[in-house]
Amino acid sequence: NLLTGEENLLLMADLHHLGRAEGRRRAAALLGQFALAESAAKTAATYSGGMRRRLDLAMTLIGEPRIIFLDEPTAGLDPRSRRMMWRTIRELVAGGVTIFLTTQQLDEADELADQIAVLDHGKVVAAGTPDELKRSIPGAHVRLRFAGTTGIEAAQRALGGAFRHDDPLTLEVPSDGGATAVRELLNRLGDTAADVGEVSVHTPDLDDVFFALTGHPTAETTPEMENAR
């Protein structure tokens, strides 16, 4: 807290045994990358929460690591700082860095992760891509929207088991939402498919997945879970 943003970065450069010129070059580049250049001469104690998180990550990157562990990096951040952190994480991954990220915000995991492991009481209860996890639980469906009652009634007869909404005129058909399943669904409609004005796929989100797998919402934190972390 007693050091400025720039001094913190230069300290990390020294700890990584970078030369003076290289350390200053890296520090200046990272201050610019994380929008901290204007605050470089201010002490870290004066930084906002979002600025401190960005400084933390900049200090981590001074040695150009290839693997980074981030423990809830956006906890407590305002929406703008959170989006900035997301963008930085994506840029690092695109540059070949491997990131292990823990988060209780599952929309964040959905946005950022290539692979997700769901932990409950310290044990992995499911793993896969975001889409694989969302398709692993019931609730996925294809929604067909119609302009008139003639089309929707014909589709109901052709499909069977579809749930109808009258405002707007839609049918919800249980499906995993995959391309093959949607194509087969439209084939089952035959000529009635021409009356479908819009097709959309709806799958459970990762909060639904977590609740289905663990039996409790993501906000619930037990002492055992804290110890496992």
N, C-alpha and C positions, 0 to 999 in steps of 0.2 A: 504493500500500500504506500510505502514511502518513496518508491521509485516512480518515475514517469513511465508512460507507455513505451517510449523509445528505449529507456534504460532497462526496462524488463526484457525487451527483445535482445538488446546488446548483451545483457547478462547471460541469456540462454545461448547466444552465439559464442560467448567465451567458454561456457560449459561444454559446448560441442567442439571446442578447439578450432573454430573458424578464425581465419586471419582477420585483422582489424578491418581492412577494406572490404573483404567478403562479408563480414558480419554487418557492417553498416549498409552494404548493398541489399542484403537479405532483409534487414530490419526495415529499410525504407520501402522495399517492394511489398512486404507484408502489411505495413501500416496503410499503404495505399489500397491494397487488395481488400482489407477489412474496414475501409472507410474510417480509419483512425488517424489519418495524417494530420488533421486539424487539431487533434487532441494529443499529439505525440509528446508535447512538452508539459502536459498536465499529469499530476500524480494519479495513480490508479485508484486511490481512495476517492477521487472526485468523479469517477466513471459511473454511469448507470449500469444496471444489471446486464442489459444487452451488450454494452460496450465491454464490460468485464469478460463476458463469455467470448466475445470476438477476440479480445486480447489473449485469453487463455488458449484459444485455438491457434492464434498466430504464434504464440510462444511454443506450442507443440510442433508447429510446422517449420520452425527455424532450422531444424536438422534434417528436413526433407525425409520424414519417415515413410515407409511403405505400408505399415500396418498401424492403425490408430484405433484406440478404444475410447468411445464417448459414452459417458454415463449420464443419461437424461440431459443432453446438451441444451435443450430449449425450455426446460422447466422454469416457469415464472417469467418468461419473456413476453413482451408485447407482440401483437401479430406481425408488425413490420420486421422486428428483429428475428422473429421465428422464421419468416420467409427468407430473410437474408442468410440465416444459418442453413436452411434447407438448400439454398442455391450453392452455398459454399461446399456443402457435403456432396452435392451432385457433381460439382466441378472437380473435387478431389477424386471421386470415384472414376469419372471420365478420364482423369489423368493416370489411372492405374493404381490408385491407393485402395487398399482393402480396409473397410471400416466395420468394426463391431460396435453396434449402437444399442443401448438399452433405453427403452421408453415405455411409459404407461399410457401415452397418447397413441392409440392404435391407428388414427388417421395419419399420423406421422410415419409409422411403420409401413402403412399402405403406400404412402407417397414415395418413400425413400428406399425401401428394402428390395433386394433381389430375392433373398431367402429370409424366411421368418421362422424363429423357434418360439413357441408359446410356452412360457414357464408358469407353473402353478406349484406353490409350496416347494420351490427349489428343484422341481423336476420338469423335464421337457415332456409336454403332453401332446404336442403336435408340431410338425415342421413341414415347410414347403413354400412355394411361391405364394404371394398374396391371393392370386386367383384360385390356386389349388385349395387353399384353406377355406376361402369363401364358398367354394363349390362342394366342400366336404360335409356341409350341414344342410338340413332341409330349409326350404323357404325360397329357393331360387325359382324364378318363373319368367316366362315370356309374356309380354303385354301386347295385345293386338287392339288397335283403335279403329273404329268404324265410323262412317259418316251417317249411316242410316240403320234402322231396325231390321230391314230385310237381310242385310249382309250379316249382322251379328247373330240373328236367329239361325241362319243357315250354317254359320260357323259353329254355333253351339251344338247343332245336331251332328255335324261332321266330327267334332272333336270329343265331346262328352267329357264330363269331369272338370270343365273350365268354370271359373268363377266370374260372374258377370257384374259389371258396374254400369249403371244407366246414366251417370253424369260425371265425366263424359262416357260415351258408349265404348266400353272396353271389355275384353276378355283376358283373364289371367290364367295361363296354362302352366302347370308345374313342369319345369324343365331345368336341366343344368346350365342352359344358356349357351352351350357351345355351338359353333357354326354348323356342325352336322345335325345337331338336334333341331336348330331353327329351320334348316332346309327341309328336314323330314316333316316338321310341323306344317310348313307352308304347302308341302306336297300333299299332306292329308286333307288340306282344305280344297284342293282341286280348283275348279272355276271360281269358288268363293274367295280365293286369295286375291282376286282383282278388287274385291270390296274393302280390303284392308288398307287403310290410309297411312298407318304408321306401325312399325314394329320396334319394340324396345326390350332389352334384356335387363332384368333386375335380379341382383344377387345379394345375399346378406353381407353386411359390412364386417370388419374385423372385430368390432365390439360384440356383434352377434356370435361370431365364432368363439371368442373368449368365454362368453357366458355359457354357450352350449357345451364347451369342453370342460369348464371348471365348476359350473353351477353357481357362480357368483360374479357380480359386475366387476369391471376393472378398477373401480374406485375403492373397492374393499381391500384393505391391507391388514393382514393379521400379523401378530408378533413373529410367527414362524416365517412368514414371507419376508419380513424385514431382516430376520436373521439369515435367511437363505441368500438375500441380496448381499 
